[in-house]
Amino acid sequence: MTRKNADAVSNCIEPAARAAKAREKGSLQPDLAYTGQQAVPGPKGWVENETTVRSKLKSKEQFPQG
């Protein structure tokens, strides 16, 4: 754990501090890993999987947000 990370973790509430330590050890995936989105870096930025894009478009059609 780097000094910067140690300072950030020490200022967190207990559950957040445990989660940060678990992410650092690799036993907890990053937050967005649990969303099911599969994006990969490309020459023009992040490119999402076609299935994810279709799913998001369908969701936006079914539940418009204004």
Secondary structure, 3 states (H helix, E strand, C coil): CCHHHHHHHHCCCHHHHHHHHHHHHCCCCCHHHHHCCCEEEECCEEEECHHHHHHHHHHHHHCCCC
